[in-house]
Amino acid sequence: MVGNNAPGCAFPRWFSPTGGSVTSAPTRPVLNRLLEALPHADKAHLLARCDSVELAAAQILYEPGDVIHHIHFPTSAFVSLVSTADGHDGLQTGMVGNEGALGYELSLDVQSAPLRALVQGAGMAWRLTAQSFAQELEQNTMLKRILNRYVCVLLMEFGRSGLCNRFHQIEERLARWLLTTQDCAHTTHLALTHEVLGRMLGVRRVGITNAATALHTRQLIDYRRGVITITDREGLENAACDCYRANRRSYAHLIK
């Protein structure tokens, strides 16, 4: 969702892919930019109360109206925020990777989810219960400040999203979406089918196919068997609408 310049998020040294879904971390690597922005003592206190959990691809963390029991700070996982209506599959309004948090509504004293949170990329996240998070907010003014600013970033992105869907070409929007996904996934190889892309962008599959073909013809991406590979990052940035760059600027300006 939010563009970022974060380093690649490999699994922490202590994570075993064959282990359970919840682990404890002896060295406590962080790898989430909101948490990294906290003073060291505040960050250490918060992480001591967190679990490290594995999120699976296609896992739904919550549906609209669900009670939010946890806040998640992704490290290597990334999650789509999907707006749903009238029984349709939904339209992606944002994406959260290691630059953000899922369940940020809790910082506004809101306990119900407004959007579907769908895991697009499997990986790890720090998880904190809603009760523990409320206690941390009372004690940690910097955490509240950072999350308030993060919510502001999201509001700016959601505002741009409506204009983008209405006025920008599918090719530009696809380039933006692929760049945002790469920022969250930290890899040039993205496991995305045209069907998934069409559902997330709210356009017919043929529109995605035509846009992807145009980007491929310009040698910006390659795609085969459900995997899209970004082959020219700079060229893809030039092909994307300015919403991508505006989102990156917003985050860089507000999250210090």
Steps between C-alpha positions, in 0.01 A plus 500: 500500500742758623817521299818446696872474476529223755768233465400146409318316775652154511375273777669579831784265593291346774206409275463138396260441207420159647416639843170611647302806406605696809864530606703691753802697390824494697657784302177687418572622147235756409477565124186717525552866421241638742659312788849594385396866523444464876769590754697191598352464851141541377557250219655243734212534749239451228676204336529325833118475496472389136479155345665427168244331276500352154231624260394266220416605144123552447443517878229750595597684816159661525188589303317834513322530834714239677633583844873574482668286764861573400719756329754352257829659399609306189869428447510276192126442438282746310126546510240652266229727635188423297176696482196276446139577406187322374660157494777595256854369541619845597742771397842543651529838668843450651777266599696465822850357524785562738441875475170480685256330735178299478244589763615862516134589568564401862714812537183702430301308762314314223460126558331393173668450163384723212663292224593141420863425584622230260854362518651526150854398591581243767752595765551618855347774715517625857160460669373678809162454668257791494513524879880508512506751217262732687730484802802580281323802352436638847868473591667567167426843354742447211316184393172694492662782304645264238172313458304825469734603221470159338120533500543839334716337231229240439228764474704683239551178306133403519411846371731459202367150434156619391644756258750244370231242427290760320753694292816294448552240230505131592863473387603780738303350786643153440854640505424677829350186652798285396746751646306515827489120514875480442560753777306274737629165371866607458539286190476555125306173458132547586261204510200676345251375244312731265179393672628615839630826353168569332311435822728725701491786247128465428539443124425213267768240442537606136592849618778358720622279216523797261677717758745222594570435131579869450742502796658177372541645152689792657720241675400623845357169621495134407225259590442127481305237695353740750827677580573859396865605503597866510792529258539880488413669829588852383301459181200370694514801732491726195200305367305527827263783579625769738291350782786259570755778545252710699441211741873457553544871565216501755653215697852643491373839619279380786676189634832624629 
